[in-house]
Amino acid sequence: MHKNDGTPDHFEVRLTLLPTEQGGRKAPIRSGYMPNWWIPTPDGRDLVSAALELIDGEEMLPGESGAVRVFPFAPELWRHLEVGTGIEMTEGPRRSMGQATIKRVVRTAIPTPRG
């Protein structure tokens, strides 16, 4: 038997990378890329880190959009995020690289003792 504690394991998002000419990356991103993310909070927003995995292909070029899985390093900080929430992908706190919208939240299942 499993219990869900509400902590997200990962998110599936629709990510749109900024084009290079608008300040985006010069190089494509690939699975394993570990950018920072601005996520909304009740008091404003927090800068957090997460790795990503591309769903639609091997790489995503600046200016392109695609489906991505986002794996937070501190998932408890992401617990309040829901489908439809917008998050911003950055390199450091000031350099925006793209925008994403959460399409699916996959929550952690914790085994519970039988008895």
Buried (B, 14 or more C-beta within 10 A) or exposed (E): EEEEEEBBEBBBBEBBBBEEEEEBBEEBBEBEBEBBBBBBEEEEEEEBEBBBBBEEEEBBBBBBBBBBBBBBEEBEBBBEBEEEBEBBBBEEEEBBBBBBEBEEBEBBEEEEEEE
